[in-house]
Amino acid sequence: MNNWNPQGVFAELQVESKVYGLIVEGDYGEITYQGTRFKDFRREGSKSFQ
């Protein structure tokens, strides 16, 4: 999973396949991580194309 943190720094995180399968391109929300360890993603919405 790739993301930009609030400071504008790009981070690449490893995510378990059971979580990765639930996230689609365009999803946005709050990500929780510690260092390079992914902890949680709470989806707030999606801008994905239909």
mmCIF entry with sequence, helices, sheets and N, C-alpha, C, O atoms, coordinates in Angstrom:
data_MODEL
# 
_entry.id   MODEL 
# 
_entity.id                         1 
_entity.type                       polymer 
_entity.pdbx_number_of_molecules   1 
# 
_entity_poly.entity_id                      1 
_entity_poly.type                           'polypeptide(L)' 
_entity_poly.nstd_linkage                   no 
_entity_poly.nstd_monomer                   no 
_entity_poly.pdbx_seq_one_letter_code       MNNWNPQGVFAELQVESKVYGLIVEGDYGEITYQGTRFKDFRREGSKSFQ 
_entity_poly.pdbx_seq_one_letter_code_can   MNNWNPQGVFAELQVESKVYGLIVEGDYGEITYQGTRFKDFRREGSKSFQ 
_entity_poly.pdbx_strand_id                 A 
# 
loop_
_entity_poly_seq.entity_id 
_entity_poly_seq.num 
_entity_poly_seq.mon_id 
_entity_poly_seq.hetero 
1 1  MET n 
1 2  ASN n 
1 3  ASN n 
1 4  TRP n 
1 5  ASN n 
1 6  PRO n 
1 7  GLN n 
1 8  GLY n 
1 9  VAL n 
1 10 PHE n 
1 11 ALA n 
1 12 GLU n 
1 13 LEU n 
1 14 GLN n 
1 15 VAL n 
1 16 GLU n 
1 17 SER n 
1 18 LYS n 
1 19 VAL n 
1 20 TYR n 
1 21 GLY n 
1 22 LEU n 
1 23 ILE n 
1 24 VAL n 
1 25 GLU n 
1 26 GLY n 
1 27 ASP n 
1 28 TYR n 
1 29 GLY n 
1 30 GLU n 
1 31 ILE n 
1 32 THR n 
1 33 TYR n 
1 34 GLN n 
1 35 GLY n 
1 36 THR n 
1 37 ARG n 
1 38 PHE n 
1 39 LYS n 
1 40 ASP n 
1 41 PHE n 
1 42 ARG n 
1 43 ARG n 
1 44 GLU n 
1 45 GLY n 
1 46 SER n 
1 47 LYS n 
1 48 SER n 
1 49 PHE n 
1 50 GLN n 
# 
_struct_asym.id          A 
_struct_asym.entity_id   1 
# 
_struct_conf.conf_type_id            HELX_P 
_struct_conf.id                      HELX_P1 
_struct_conf.pdbx_PDB_helix_id       AA1 
_struct_conf.beg_label_comp_id       SER 
_struct_conf.beg_label_asym_id       A 
_struct_conf.beg_label_seq_id        17 
_struct_conf.pdbx_beg_PDB_ins_code   ? 
_struct_conf.end_label_comp_id       TYR 
_struct_conf.end_label_asym_id       A 
_struct_conf.end_label_seq_id        20 
_struct_conf.pdbx_end_PDB_ins_code   ? 
_struct_conf.beg_auth_comp_id        SER 
_struct_conf.beg_auth_asym_id        A 
_struct_conf.beg_auth_seq_id         17 
_struct_conf.end_auth_comp_id        TYR 
_struct_conf.end_auth_asym_id        A 
_struct_conf.end_auth_seq_id         20 
_struct_conf.pdbx_PDB_helix_class    1 
_struct_conf.details                 ? 
_struct_conf.pdbx_PDB_helix_length   4 
# 
_struct_conf_type.id          HELX_P 
_struct_conf_type.criteria    ? 
_struct_conf_type.reference   ? 
# 
loop_
_struct_sheet.id 
_struct_sheet.type 
_struct_sheet.number_strands 
_struct_sheet.details 
AA1 ? 2 ? 
AA2 ? 2 ? 
# 
loop_
_struct_sheet_order.sheet_id 
_struct_sheet_order.range_id_1 
_struct_sheet_order.range_id_2 
_struct_sheet_order.offset 
_struct_sheet_order.sense 
AA1 1 2 ? anti-parallel 
AA2 1 2 ? anti-parallel 
# 
loop_
_struct_sheet_range.sheet_id 
_struct_sheet_range.id 
_struct_sheet_range.beg_label_comp_id 
_struct_sheet_range.beg_label_asym_id 
_struct_sheet_range.beg_label_seq_id 
_struct_sheet_range.pdbx_beg_PDB_ins_code 
_struct_sheet_range.end_label_comp_id 
_struct_sheet_range.end_label_asym_id 
_struct_sheet_range.end_label_seq_id 
_struct_sheet_range.pdbx_end_PDB_ins_code 
_struct_sheet_range.beg_auth_comp_id 
_struct_sheet_range.beg_auth_asym_id 
_struct_sheet_range.beg_auth_seq_id 
_struct_sheet_range.end_auth_comp_id 
_struct_sheet_range.end_auth_asym_id 
_struct_sheet_range.end_auth_seq_id 
AA1 1 ASN A 2  ? TRP A 4  ? ASN A 2  TRP A 4  
AA1 2 PHE A 10 ? GLU A 12 ? PHE A 10 GLU A 12 
AA2 1 ASP A 27 ? GLN A 34 ? ASP A 27 GLN A 34 
AA2 2 ARG A 37 ? SER A 46 ? ARG A 37 SER A 46 
# 
loop_
_atom_site.group_PDB 
_atom_site.id 
_atom_site.type_symbol 
_atom_site.label_atom_id 
_atom_site.label_alt_id 
_atom_site.label_comp_id 
_atom_site.label_asym_id 
_atom_site.label_entity_id 
_atom_site.label_seq_id 
_atom_site.pdbx_PDB_ins_code 
_atom_site.Cartn_x 
_atom_site.Cartn_y 
_atom_site.Cartn_z 
_atom_site.occupancy 
_atom_site.B_iso_or_equiv 
_atom_site.pdbx_formal_charge 
_atom_site.auth_seq_id 
_atom_site.auth_comp_id 
_atom_site.auth_asym_id 
_atom_site.auth_atom_id 
_atom_site.pdbx_PDB_model_num 
ATOM 1   N N  . MET A 1 1  ? 0.850   -1.165  0.000   1.00 0.00 ? 1  MET A N  1 
ATOM 2   C CA . MET A 1 1  ? 0.000   0.000   0.000   1.00 0.00 ? 1  MET A CA 1 
ATOM 3   C C  . MET A 1 1  ? 0.896   1.228   0.000   1.00 0.00 ? 1  MET A C  1 
ATOM 4   O O  . MET A 1 1  ? 1.848   1.311   0.775   1.00 0.00 ? 1  MET A O  1 
ATOM 5   N N  . ASN A 1 2  ? 0.591   2.163   -0.858  1.00 0.00 ? 2  ASN A N  1 
ATOM 6   C CA . ASN A 1 2  ? 1.347   3.414   -0.932  1.00 0.00 ? 2  ASN A CA 1 
ATOM 7   C C  . ASN A 1 2  ? 0.478   4.541   -0.411  1.00 0.00 ? 2  ASN A C  1 
ATOM 8   O O  . ASN A 1 2  ? -0.732  4.567   -0.637  1.00 0.00 ? 2  ASN A O  1 
ATOM 9   N N  . ASN A 1 3  ? 1.099   5.461   0.280   1.00 0.00 ? 3  ASN A N  1 
ATOM 10  C CA . ASN A 1 3  ? 0.332   6.605   0.768   1.00 0.00 ? 3  ASN A CA 1 
ATOM 11  C C  . ASN A 1 3  ? 1.229   7.798   1.010   1.00 0.00 ? 3  ASN A C  1 
ATOM 12  O O  . ASN A 1 3  ? 2.452   7.678   1.089   1.00 0.00 ? 3  ASN A O  1 
ATOM 13  N N  . TRP A 1 4  ? 0.603   8.941   1.125   1.00 0.00 ? 4  TRP A N  1 
ATOM 14  C CA . TRP A 1 4  ? 1.277   10.186  1.493   1.00 0.00 ? 4  TRP A CA 1 
ATOM 15  C C  . TRP A 1 4  ? 0.829   10.515  2.893   1.00 0.00 ? 4  TRP A C  1 
ATOM 16  O O  . TRP A 1 4  ? -0.372  10.570  3.158   1.00 0.00 ? 4  TRP A O  1 
ATOM 17  N N  . ASN A 1 5  ? 1.767   10.736  3.803   1.00 0.00 ? 5  ASN A N  1 
ATOM 18  C CA . ASN A 1 5  ? 1.376   11.077  5.165   1.00 0.00 ? 5  ASN A CA 1 
ATOM 19  C C  . ASN A 1 5  ? 1.106   12.571  5.271   1.00 0.00 ? 5  ASN A C  1 
ATOM 20  O O  . ASN A 1 5  ? 1.375   13.305  4.320   1.00 0.00 ? 5  ASN A O  1 
ATOM 21  N N  . PRO A 1 6  ? 0.583   13.043  6.399   1.00 0.00 ? 6  PRO A N  1 
ATOM 22  C CA . PRO A 1 6  ? 0.232   14.465  6.531   1.00 0.00 ? 6  PRO A CA 1 
ATOM 23  C C  . PRO A 1 6  ? 1.392   15.419  6.275   1.00 0.00 ? 6  PRO A C  1 
ATOM 24  O O  . PRO A 1 6  ? 1.165   16.570  5.903   1.00 0.00 ? 6  PRO A O  1 
ATOM 25  N N  . GLN A 1 7  ? 2.611   14.973  6.463   1.00 0.00 ? 7  GLN A N  1 
ATOM 26  C CA . GLN A 1 7  ? 3.769   15.820  6.212   1.00 0.00 ? 7  GLN A CA 1 
ATOM 27  C C  . GLN A 1 7  ? 4.166   15.820  4.737   1.00 0.00 ? 7  GLN A C  1 
ATOM 28  O O  . GLN A 1 7  ? 5.130   16.484  4.355   1.00 0.00 ? 7  GLN A O  1 
ATOM 29  N N  . GLY A 1 8  ? 3.427   15.076  3.901   1.00 0.00 ? 8  GLY A N  1 
ATOM 30  C CA . GLY A 1 8  ? 3.703   15.029  2.472   1.00 0.00 ? 8  GLY A CA 1 
ATOM 31  C C  . GLY A 1 8  ? 4.812   14.071  2.094   1.00 0.00 ? 8  GLY A C  1 
ATOM 32  O O  . GLY A 1 8  ? 5.393   14.189  1.016   1.00 0.00 ? 8  GLY A O  1 
ATOM 33  N N  . VAL A 1 9  ? 5.115   13.122  2.970   1.00 0.00 ? 9  VAL A N  1 
ATOM 34  C CA . VAL A 1 9  ? 6.170   12.152  2.705   1.00 0.00 ? 9  VAL A CA 1 
ATOM 35  C C  . VAL A 1 9  ? 5.532   10.856  2.227   1.00 0.00 ? 9  VAL A C  1 
ATOM 36  O O  . VAL A 1 9  ? 4.564   10.372  2.814   1.00 0.00 ? 9  VAL A O  1 
ATOM 37  N N  . PHE A 1 10 ? 6.082   10.306  1.163   1.00 0.00 ? 10 PHE A N  1 
ATOM 38  C CA . PHE A 1 10 ? 5.577   9.069   0.584   1.00 0.00 ? 10 PHE A CA 1 
ATOM 39  C C  . PHE A 1 10 ? 6.031   7.885   1.426   1.00 0.00 ? 10 PHE A C  1 
ATOM 40  O O  . PHE A 1 10 ? 7.189   7.823   1.838   1.00 0.00 ? 10 PHE A O  1 
ATOM 41  N N  . ALA A 1 11 ? 5.125   6.944   1.685   1.00 0.00 ? 11 ALA A N  1 
ATOM 42  C CA . ALA A 1 11 ? 5.465   5.741   2.438   1.00 0.00 ? 11 ALA A CA 1 
ATOM 43  C C  . ALA A 1 11 ? 4.922   4.522   1.708   1.00 0.00 ? 11 ALA A C  1 
ATOM 44  O O  . ALA A 1 11 ? 3.807   4.556   1.187   1.00 0.00 ? 11 ALA A O  1 
ATOM 45  N N  . GLU A 1 12 ? 5.696   3.452   1.667   1.00 0.00 ? 12 GLU A N  1 
ATOM 46  C CA . GLU A 1 12 ? 5.257   2.189   1.084   1.00 0.00 ? 12 GLU A CA 1 
ATOM 47  C C  . GLU A 1 12 ? 5.213   1.170   2.206   1.00 0.00 ? 12 GLU A C  1 
ATOM 48  O O  . GLU A 1 12 ? 6.215   0.931   2.879   1.00 0.00 ? 12 GLU A O  1 
ATOM 49  N N  . LEU A 1 13 ? 4.035   0.563   2.408   1.00 0.00 ? 13 LEU A N  1 
ATOM 50  C CA . LEU A 1 13 ? 3.828   -0.333  3.537   1.00 0.00 ? 13 LEU A CA 1 
ATOM 51  C C  . LEU A 1 13 ? 3.408   -1.713  3.063   1.00 0.00 ? 13 LEU A C  1 
ATOM 52  O O  . LEU A 1 13 ? 2.692   -1.839  2.070   1.00 0.00 ? 13 LEU A O  1 
ATOM 53  N N  . GLN A 1 14 ? 3.850   -2.755  3.768   1.00 0.00 ? 14 GLN A N  1 
ATOM 54  C CA . GLN A 1 14 ? 3.393   -4.109  3.488   1.00 0.00 ? 14 GLN A CA 1 
ATOM 55  C C  . GLN A 1 14 ? 2.052   -4.314  4.178   1.00 0.00 ? 14 GLN A C  1 
ATOM 56  O O  . GLN A 1 14 ? 1.864   -3.921  5.330   1.00 0.00 ? 14 GLN A O  1 
ATOM 57  N N  . VAL A 1 15 ? 1.119   -4.937  3.454   1.00 0.00 ? 15 VAL A N  1 
ATOM 58  C CA . VAL A 1 15 ? -0.235  -5.151  3.965   1.00 0.00 ? 15 VAL A CA 1 
ATOM 59  C C  . VAL A 1 15 ? -0.595  -6.613  3.753   1.00 0.00 ? 15 VAL A C  1 
ATOM 60  O O  . VAL A 1 15 ? -0.311  -7.175  2.696   1.00 0.00 ? 15 VAL A O  1 
ATOM 61  N N  . GLU A 1 16 ? -1.223  -7.237  4.758   1.00 0.00 ? 16 GLU A N  1 
ATOM 62  C CA . GLU A 1 16 ? -1.655  -8.625  4.623   1.00 0.00 ? 16 GLU A CA 1 
ATOM 63  C C  . GLU A 1 16 ? -2.662  -8.750  3.482   1.00 0.00 ? 16 GLU A C  1 
ATOM 64  O O  . GLU A 1 16 ? -3.443  -7.831  3.233   1.00 0.00 ? 16 GLU A O  1 
ATOM 65  N N  . SER A 1 17 ? -2.641  -9.884  2.794   1.00 0.00 ? 17 SER A N  1 
ATOM 66  C CA . SER A 1 17 ? -3.507  -10.070 1.626   1.00 0.00 ? 17 SER A CA 1 
ATOM 67  C C  . SER A 1 17 ? -4.988  -9.961  1.973   1.00 0.00 ? 17 SER A C  1 
ATOM 68  O O  . SER A 1 17 ? -5.770  -9.481  1.153   1.00 0.00 ? 17 SER A O  1 
ATOM 69  N N  . LYS A 1 18 ? -5.394  -10.394 3.169   1.00 0.00 ? 18 LYS A N  1 
ATOM 70  C CA . LYS A 1 18 ? -6.822  -10.310 3.535   1.00 0.00 ? 18 LYS A CA 1 
ATOM 71  C C  . LYS A 1 18 ? -7.291  -8.861  3.659   1.00 0.00 ? 18 LYS A C  1 
ATOM 72  O O  . LYS A 1 18 ? -8.468  -8.575  3.437   1.00 0.00 ? 18 LYS A O  1 
ATOM 73  N N  . VAL A 1 19 ? -6.392  -7.950  4.008   1.00 0.00 ? 19 VAL A N  1 
ATOM 74  C CA . VAL A 1 19 ? -6.720  -6.526  4.088   1.00 0.00 ? 19 VAL A CA 1 
ATOM 75  C C  . VAL A 1 19 ? -6.591  -5.890  2.710   1.00 0.00 ? 19 VAL A C  1 
ATOM 76  O O  . VAL A 1 19 ? -7.451  -5.110  2.301   1.00 0.00 ? 19 VAL A O  1 
ATOM 77  N N  . TYR A 1 20 ? -5.526  -6.219  1.999   1.00 0.00 ? 20 TYR A N  1 
ATOM 78  C CA . TYR A 1 20 ? -5.255  -5.651  0.683   1.00 0.00 ? 20 TYR A CA 1 
ATOM 79  C C  . TYR A 1 20 ? -6.416  -5.905  -0.274  1.00 0.00 ? 20 TYR A C  1 
ATOM 80  O O  . TYR A 1 20 ? -6.750  -5.039  -1.083  1.00 0.00 ? 20 TYR A O  1 
ATOM 81  N N  . GLY A 1 21 ? -7.022  -7.059  -0.192  1.00 0.00 ? 21 GLY A N  1 
ATOM 82  C CA . GLY A 1 21 ? -8.127  -7.416  -1.071  1.00 0.00 ? 21 GLY A CA 1 
ATOM 83  C C  . GLY A 1 21 ? -9.376  -6.575  -0.866  1.00 0.00 ? 21 GLY A C  1 
ATOM 84  O O  . GLY A 1 21 ? -10.256 -6.554  -1.726  1.00 0.00 ? 21 GLY A O  1 
ATOM 85  N N  . LEU A 1 22 ? -9.463  -5.883  0.262   1.00 0.00 ? 22 LEU A N  1 
ATOM 86  C CA . LEU A 1 22 ? -10.633 -5.059  0.566   1.00 0.00 ? 22 LEU A CA 1 
ATOM 87  C C  . LEU A 1 22 ? -10.456 -3.599  0.174   1.00 0.00 ? 22 LEU A C  1 
ATOM 88  O O  . LEU A 1 22 ? -11.410 -2.823  0.217   1.00 0.00 ? 22 LEU A O  1 
ATOM 89  N N  . ILE A 1 23 ? -9.240  -3.223  -0.207  1.00 0.00 ? 23 ILE A N  1 
ATOM 90  C CA . ILE A 1 23 ? -8.943  -1.834  -0.552  1.00 0.00 ? 23 ILE A CA 1 
ATOM 91  C C  . ILE A 1 23 ? -8.807  -1.724  -2.068  1.00 0.00 ? 23 ILE A C  1 
ATOM 92  O O  . ILE A 1 23 ? -8.071  -2.494  -2.686  1.00 0.00 ? 23 ILE A O  1 
ATOM 93  N N  . VAL A 1 24 ? -9.515  -0.770  -2.663  1.00 0.00 ? 24 VAL A N  1 
ATOM 94  C CA . VAL A 1 24 ? -9.434  -0.584  -4.108  1.00 0.00 ? 24 VAL A CA 1 
ATOM 95  C C  . VAL A 1 24 ? -8.894  0.804   -4.423  1.00 0.00 ? 24 VAL A C  1 
ATOM 96  O O  . VAL A 1 24 ? -8.962  1.718   -3.601  1.00 0.00 ? 24 VAL A O  1 
ATOM 97  N N  . GLU A 1 25 ? -8.357  0.941   -5.631  1.00 0.00 ? 25 GLU A N  1 
ATOM 98  C CA . GLU A 1 25 ? -7.836  2.237   -6.063  1.00 0.00 ? 25 GLU A CA 1 
ATOM 99  C C  . GLU A 1 25 ? -8.939  3.282   -5.968  1.00 0.00 ? 25 GLU A C  1 
ATOM 100 O O  . GLU A 1 25 ? -10.057 3.055   -6.431  1.00 0.00 ? 25 GLU A O  1 
ATOM 101 N N  . GLY A 1 26 ? -8.630  4.408   -5.380  1.00 0.00 ? 26 GLY A N  1 
ATOM 102 C CA . GLY A 1 26 ? -9.600  5.480   -5.209  1.00 0.00 ? 26 GLY A CA 1 
ATOM 103 C C  . GLY A 1 26 ? -10.154 5.571   -3.795  1.00 0.00 ? 26 GLY A C  1 
ATOM 104 O O  . GLY A 1 26 ? -10.750 6.582   -3.427  1.00 0.00 ? 26 GLY A O  1 
ATOM 105 N N  . ASP A 1 27 ? -9.961  4.515   -2.994  1.00 0.00 ? 27 ASP A N  1 
ATOM 106 C CA . ASP A 1 27 ? -10.399 4.571   -1.599  1.00 0.00 ? 27 ASP A CA 1 
ATOM 107 C C  . ASP A 1 27 ? -9.603  5.631   -0.857  1.00 0.00 ? 27 ASP A C  1 
ATOM 108 O O  . ASP A 1 27 ? -8.412  5.818   -1.106  1.00 0.00 ? 27 ASP A O  1 
ATOM 109 N N  . TYR A 1 28 ? -10.267 6.314   0.048   1.00 0.00 ? 28 TYR A N  1 
ATOM 110 C CA . TYR A 1 28 ? -9.553  7.263   0.896   1.00 0.00 ? 28 TYR A CA 1 
ATOM 111 C C  . TYR A 1 28 ? -10.078 7.141   2.317   1.00 0.00 ? 28 TYR A C  1 
ATOM 112 O O  . TYR A 1 28 ? -11.220 6.739   2.544   1.00 0.00 ? 28 TYR A O  1 
ATOM 113 N N  . GLY A 1 29 ? -9.233  7.491   3.256   1.00 0.00 ? 29 GLY A N  1 
ATOM 114 C CA . GLY A 1 29 ? -9.609  7.397   4.654   1.00 0.00 ? 29 GLY A CA 1 
ATOM 115 C C  . GLY A 1 29 ? -8.404  7.606   5.539   1.00 0.00 ? 29 GLY A C  1 
ATOM 116 O O  . GLY A 1 29 ? -7.431  8.248   5.144   1.00 0.00 ? 29 GLY A O  1 
ATOM 117 N N  . GLU A 1 30 ? -8.474  7.066   6.725   1.00 0.00 ? 30 GLU A N  1 
ATOM 118 C CA . GLU A 1 30 ? -7.412  7.246   7.710   1.00 0.00 ? 30 GLU A CA 1 
ATOM 119 C C  . GLU A 1 30 ? -6.595  5.963   7.828   1.00 0.00 ? 30 GLU A C  1 
ATOM 120 O O  . GLU A 1 30 ? -7.135  4.882   8.064   1.00 0.00 ? 30 GLU A O  1 
ATOM 121 N N  . ILE A 1 31 ? -5.298  6.106   7.662   1.00 0.00 ? 31 ILE A N  1 
ATOM 122 C CA . ILE A 1 31 ? -4.400  4.964   7.784   1.00 0.00 ? 31 ILE A CA 1 
ATOM 123 C C  . ILE A 1 31 ? -3.621  5.097   9.086   1.00 0.00 ? 31 ILE A C  1 
ATOM 124 O O  . ILE A 1 31 ? -3.190  6.186   9.465   1.00 0.00 ? 31 ILE A O  1 
ATOM 125 N N  . THR A 1 32 ? -3.452  3.973   9.756   1.00 0.00 ? 32 THR A N  1 
ATOM 126 C CA . THR A 1 32 ? -2.666  3.946   10.985  1.00 0.00 ? 32 THR A CA 1 
ATOM 127 C C  . THR A 1 32 ? -1.459  3.059   10.731  1.00 0.00 ? 32 THR A C  1 
ATOM 128 O O  . THR A 1 32 ? -1.596  1.925   10.273  1.00 0.00 ? 32 THR A O  1 
ATOM 129 N N  . TYR A 1 33 ? -0.279  3.581   11.032  1.00 0.00 ? 33 TYR A N  1 
ATOM 130 C CA . TYR A 1 33 ? 0.939   2.793   10.880  1.00 0.00 ? 33 TYR A CA 1 
ATOM 131 C C  . TYR A 1 33 ? 1.970   3.245   11.889  1.00 0.00 ? 33 TYR A C  1 
ATOM 132 O O  . TYR A 1 33 ? 1.905   4.353   12.423  1.00 0.00 ? 33 TYR A O  1 
ATOM 133 N N  . GLN A 1 34 ? 2.922   2.364   12.139  1.00 0.00 ? 34 GLN A N  1 
ATOM 134 C CA . GLN A 1 34 ? 4.005   2.664   13.072  1.00 0.00 ? 34 GLN A CA 1 
ATOM 135 C C  . GLN A 1 34 ? 5.303   2.331   12.354  1.00 0.00 ? 34 GLN A C  1 
ATOM 136 O O  . GLN A 1 34 ? 5.591   1.166   12.081  1.00 0.00 ? 34 GLN A O  1 
ATOM 137 N N  . GLY A 1 35 ? 6.082   3.361   12.052  1.00 0.00 ? 35 GLY A N  1 
ATOM 138 C CA . GLY A 1 35 ? 7.291   3.148   11.251  1.00 0.00 ? 35 GLY A CA 1 
ATOM 139 C C  . GLY A 1 35 ? 6.889   2.683   9.870   1.00 0.00 ? 35 GLY A C  1 
ATOM 140 O O  . GLY A 1 35 ? 6.216   3.414   9.143   1.00 0.00 ? 35 GLY A O  1 
ATOM 141 N N  . THR A 1 36 ? 7.292   1.473   9.495   1.00 0.00 ? 36 THR A N  1 
ATOM 142 C CA . THR A 1 36 ? 6.886   0.895   8.209   1.00 0.00 ? 36 THR A CA 1 
ATOM 143 C C  . THR A 1 36 ? 5.852   -0.211  8.407   1.00 0.00 ? 36 THR A C  1 
ATOM 144 O O  . THR A 1 36 ? 5.566   -0.961  7.474   1.00 0.00 ? 36 THR A O  1 
ATOM 145 N N  . ARG A 1 37 ? 5.297   -0.319  9.594   1.00 0.00 ? 37 ARG A N  1 
ATOM 146 C CA . ARG A 1 37 ? 4.325   -1.372  9.897   1.00 0.00 ? 37 ARG A CA 1 
ATOM 147 C C  . ARG A 1 37 ? 2.896   -0.847  9.770   1.00 0.00 ? 37 ARG A C  1 
ATOM 148 O O  . ARG A 1 37 ? 2.485   0.051   10.505  1.00 0.00 ? 37 ARG A O  1 
ATOM 149 N N  . PHE A 1 38 ? 2.147   -1.422  8.826   1.00 0.00 ? 38 PHE A N  1 
ATOM 150 C CA . PHE A 1 38 ? 0.736   -1.090  8.631   1.00 0.00 ? 38 PHE A CA 1 
ATOM 151 C C  . PHE A 1 38 ? -0.066  -1.634  9.803   1.00 0.00 ? 38 PHE A C  1 
ATOM 152 O O  . PHE A 1 38 ? 0.138   -2.773  10.222  1.00 0.00 ? 38 PHE A O  1 
ATOM 153 N N  . LYS A 1 39 ? -0.980  -0.824  10.335  1.00 0.00 ? 39 LYS A N  1 
ATOM 154 C CA . LYS A 1 39 ? -1.823  -1.282  11.437  1.00 0.00 ? 39 LYS A CA 1 
ATOM 155 C C  . LYS A 1 39 ? -3.300  -1.343  11.053  1.00 0.00 ? 39 LYS A C  1 
ATOM 156 O O  . LYS A 1 39 ? -3.965  -2.340  11.334  1.00 0.00 ? 39 LYS A O  1 
ATOM 157 N N  . ASP A 1 40 ? -3.829  -0.286  10.413  1.00 0.00 ? 40 ASP A N  1 
ATOM 158 C CA . ASP A 1 40 ? -5.264  -0.246  10.133  1.00 0.00 ? 40 ASP A CA 1 
ATOM 159 C C  . ASP A 1 40 ? -5.565  0.777   9.045   1.00 0.00 ? 40 ASP A C  1 
ATOM 160 O O  . ASP A 1 40 ? -4.822  1.741   8.860   1.00 0.00 ? 40 ASP A O  1 
ATOM 161 N N  . PHE A 1 41 ? -6.665  0.554   8.328   1.00 0.00 ? 41 PHE A N  1 
ATOM 162 C CA . PHE A 1 41 ? -7.169  1.528   7.371   1.00 0.00 ? 41 PHE A CA 1 
ATOM 163 C C  . PHE A 1 41 ? -8.667  1.640   7.569   1.00 0.00 ? 41 PHE A C  1 
ATOM 164 O O  . PHE A 1 41 ? -9.385  0.643   7.482   1.00 0.00 ? 41 PHE A O  1 
ATOM 165 N N  . ARG A 1 42 ? -9.139  2.839   7.833   1.00 0.00 ? 42 ARG A N  1 
ATOM 166 C CA . ARG A 1 42 ? -10.573 3.097   7.989   1.00 0.00 ? 42 ARG A CA 1 
ATOM 167 C C  . ARG A 1 42 ? -11.049 3.901   6.790   1.00 0.00 ? 42 ARG A C  1 
ATOM 168 O O  . ARG A 1 42 ? -10.746 5.087   6.658   1.00 0.00 ? 42 ARG A O  1 
ATOM 169 N N  . ARG A 1 43 ? -11.796 3.241   5.926   1.00 0.00 ? 43 ARG A N  1 
ATOM 170 C CA . ARG A 1 43 ? -12.281 3.872   4.701   1.00 0.00 ? 43 ARG A CA 1 
ATOM 171 C C  . ARG A 1 43 ? -13.334 4.922   5.034   1.00 0.00 ? 43 ARG A C  1 
ATOM 172 O O  . ARG A 1 43 ? -14.256 4.676   5.811   1.00 0.00 ? 43 ARG A O  1 
ATOM 173 N N  . GLU A 1 44 ? -13.179 6.089   4.434   1.00 0.00 ? 44 GLU A N  1 
ATOM 174 C CA . GLU A 1 44 ? -14.163 7.164   4.586   1.00 0.00 ? 44 GLU A CA 1 
ATOM 175 C C  . GLU A 1 44 ? -14.987 7.326   3.318   1.00 0.00 ? 44 GLU A C  1 
ATOM 176 O O  . GLU A 1 44 ? -16.085 7.881   3.353   1.00 0.00 ? 44 GLU A O  1 
ATOM 177 N N  . GLY A 1 45 ? -14.462 6.845   2.204   1.00 0.00 ? 45 GLY A N  1 
ATOM 178 C CA . GLY A 1 45 ? -15.176 6.954   0.944   1.00 0.00 ? 45 GLY A CA 1 
ATOM 179 C C  . GLY A 1 45 ? -14.337 6.405   -0.184  1.00 0.00 ? 45 GLY A C  1 
ATOM 180 O O  . GLY A 1 45 ? -13.271 5.830   0.036   1.00 0.00 ? 45 GLY A O  1 
ATOM 181 N N  . SER A 1 46 ? -14.832 6.591   -1.402  1.00 0.00 ? 46 SER A N  1 
ATOM 182 C CA . SER A 1 46 ? -14.118 6.094   -2.571  1.00 0.00 ? 46 SER A CA 1 
ATOM 183 C C  . SER A 1 46 ? -14.332 7.032   -3.748  1.00 0.00 ? 46 SER A C  1 
ATOM 184 O O  . SER A 1 46 ? -15.426 7.555   -3.958  1.00 0.00 ? 46 SER A O  1 
ATOM 185 N N  . LYS A 1 47 ? -13.286 7.230   -4.495  1.00 0.00 ? 47 LYS A N  1 
ATOM 186 C CA . LYS A 1 47 ? -13.357 8.007   -5.733  1.00 0.00 ? 47 LYS A CA 1 
ATOM 187 C C  . LYS A 1 47 ? -13.125 7.086   -6.923  1.00 0.00 ? 47 LYS A C  1 
ATOM 188 O O  . LYS A 1 47 ? -12.735 7.540   -7.998  1.00 0.00 ? 47 LYS A O  1 
ATOM 189 N N  . SER A 1 48 ? -13.365 5.793   -6.730  1.00 0.00 ? 48 SER A N  1 
ATOM 190 C CA . SER A 1 48 ? -13.092 4.827   -7.792  1.00 0.00 ? 48 SER A CA 1 
ATOM 191 C C  . SER A 1 48 ? -14.076 5.002   -8.942  1.00 0.00 ? 48 SER A C  1 
ATOM 192 O O  . SER A 1 48 ? -15.203 5.462   -8.765  1.00 0.00 ? 48 SER A O  1 
ATOM 193 N N  . PHE A 1 49 ? -13.614 4.621   -10.111 1.00 0.00 ? 49 PHE A N  1 
ATOM 194 C CA . PHE A 1 49 ? -14.417 4.739   -11.326 1.00 0.00 ? 49 PHE A CA 1 
ATOM 195 C C  . PHE A 1 49 ? -15.291 3.515   -11.477 1.00 0.00 ? 49 PHE A C  1 
ATOM 196 O O  . PHE A 1 49 ? -14.855 2.401   -11.185 1.00 0.00 ? 49 PHE A O  1 
ATOM 197 N N  . GLN A 1 50 ? -16.511 3.701   -11.927 1.00 0.00 ? 50 GLN A N  1 
ATOM 198 C CA . GLN A 1 50 ? -17.460 2.605   -12.114 1.00 0.00 ? 50 GLN A CA 1 
ATOM 199 C C  . GLN A 1 50 ? -17.413 2.113   -13.535 1.00 0.00 ? 50 GLN A C  1 
ATOM 200 O O  . GLN A 1 50 ? -18.143 1.188   -13.893 1.00 0.00 ? 50 GLN A O  1 
# 
